[in-house]
Amino acid sequence: MSAIYFISDIHLGLQDEKSEQLKLDKIERLFATIKAEGRSLYMLGDILDYWMEFHHVIPKGFTRFFCLLSDLVRHNIKVVYVAGNHDFYLGRFFDDELGIKTAYGMHELLLDGRKFVIAHGDGLGKGDFSYKLFARFIRNRFNISFLSGMHPDLAIGIMKGLSQLSRAHKPVNLVFETDRLLNFAESLAAEKEFDYFVCGHNHVKGVRELSSGASKYINLGTWIDGSSPYGVFKNGFFQLMEL
């Protein structure tokens, strides 16, 4: 049975040129494996460190990544991109030009007989009201239309600034923030049955069995610290792997 892959929090465009090229080299290796052994890829947010889309302009800096994605789709790999807090707003480019399905928020999937709940993780659970208000503001249709009507250099500069603002935002209780998604998964498992809750966002990679005993919490971690984690679901089992 072919495998299903998961990645999150690569933050392309954030780091120096050497680090960015290393990330892209690893993505190319991972995508080669997916083309050979996989059938789908779920990108769970913050793949890009910022994104601003216009009717006739595509921001530079991500061309190699887009070519790798396009090649994946041409090899009949289903690709789904769930927006994260740094993706802000995904327009029609990914759907119409690359053949990638874009989505927001939390989603329930049935994959090879197992129930999955997938999300980036931003805005879930209790607390962090300032971010939730920020997300509503930045994804407001009027504000998106206003930004997309600006000169691209100005609008992209604003989006980069907002990306830095999102990164600089630190909750008062760091322990609570680290556990927030785990606690949310625990509360969700008390309400409904699922096998895996898969997310990213807080960059704390790991697999935890929930107290129900029937569900697992999986955080995919991040690529910005030099590591390159990804998830693989095959033959009824989920594993966190590293390139």
C-alpha positions, -999 to 999 in steps of 0.1 A, spaced: 0 0 0 14 34 -10 24 59 18 9 92 28 33 119 38 30 150 61 52 180 66 49 214 83 68 245 95 96 246 68 94 284 67 109 289 33 122 324 28 131 329 65 168 321 67 201 329 49 207 317 14 228 286 24 201 274 49 174 279 23 192 260 -4 198 231 21 161 230 29 153 229 -8 178 201 -14 162 181 13 127 188 0 138 176 -34 151 143 -18 118 139 1 97 146 -30 117 120 -50 108 94 -23 72 105 -24 70 101 -62 85 66 -58 66 53 -28 37 77 -20 3 87 -32 -4 120 -13 13 148 7 -3 169 33 15 202 40 2 214 74 11 251 74 40 275 75 56 259 45 64 294 34 74 321 59 51 346 42 29 347 11 12 375 -8 -6 369 -40 -17 392 -68 -39 389 -99 -9 391 -123 22 389 -101 38 359 -82 64 369 -56 100 357 -64 120 336 -41 100 303 -42 104 293 -79 124 261 -72 99 250 -46 70 256 -69 87 236 -97 92 207 -72 56 209 -62 44 210 -98 65 179 -106 50 161 -77 15 168 -90 25 157 -125 34 124 -110 -2 120 -98 6 128 -62 -23 144 -44 -11 175 -25 -31 194 1 -19 226 16 -35 236 50 -26 273 57 -7 282 88 -3 315 107 26 325 84 8 316 52 -18 342 60 -39 338 29 -35 313 0 -52 326 -31 -59 307 -64 -23 303 -75 -18 270 -57 -51 255 -68 -52 268 -104 -16 269 -114 -1 240 -94 -31 217 -89 -28 218 -52 -59 219 -29 -57 246 -3 -76 246 30 -79 264 63 -85 253 98 -90 218 111 -101 188 90 -112 152 95 -100 126 71 -104 88 67 -71 75 53 -68 37 48 -94 30 74 -79 53 101 -95 85 113 -72 116 111 -77 151 124 -53 175 107 -45 212 113 -16 236 115 -26 243 151 -28 281 152 -59 294 169 -69 260 184 -76 255 221 -79 280 249 -60 313 252 -39 334 228 -68 357 221 -45 384 206 -34 360 179 -69 349 171 -79 386 166 -48 391 145 -57 361 122 -92 375 118 -78 408 108 -52 396 83 -76 371 66 -105 396 63 -115 398 27 -115 436 26 -79 437 40 -67 410 16 -82 430 -13 -66 462 -1 -32 446 1 -35 429 -33 -43 462 -48 -11 478 -36 22 479 -55 36 443 -50 69 455 -35 50 475 -8 24 448 -1 51 420 2 71 442 25 40 446 47 35 408 47 71 402 57 67 426 85 35 408 97 53 375 95 80 388 118 53 402 141 37 368 143 70 352 151 79 378 177 45 373 195 52 353 227 25 341 250 29 349 287 28 313 298 53 294 276 46 261 293 9 265 286 16 273 250 38 243 245 11 220 259 -19 239 243 -22 217 212 -17 185 232 -44 196 257 -67 205 228 -62 170 213 -70 155 247 -103 175 249 -111 165 213 -105 128 220 -131 131 248 -157 143 223 -151 121 193 -132 91 181 -101 94 160 -68 76 156 -44 105 149 -43 142 156 -16 156 134 -3 193 136 27 216 136 28 252 147 46 252 181 77 234 166 77 208 194 81 175 175 68 144 191 43 116 194 21 112 225 -5 86 233 -37 104 245 -53 94 278 -81 77 259 -56 50 249 -71 49 214 -57 81 199 -23 97 193 -11 133 192 16 139 166 35 172 161 56 173 130 82 198 143 101 223 123 129 226 97 143 259 108 167 244 134 186 223 108 165 192 112 141 179 85 113 159 101 83 145 82 55 120 89 47 88 70 15 68 73 18 33 57 2 -1 64 -19 13 93 11 29 112 23 65 115 60 73 120 79 105 124 110 103 102 141 125 95 159 131 63 
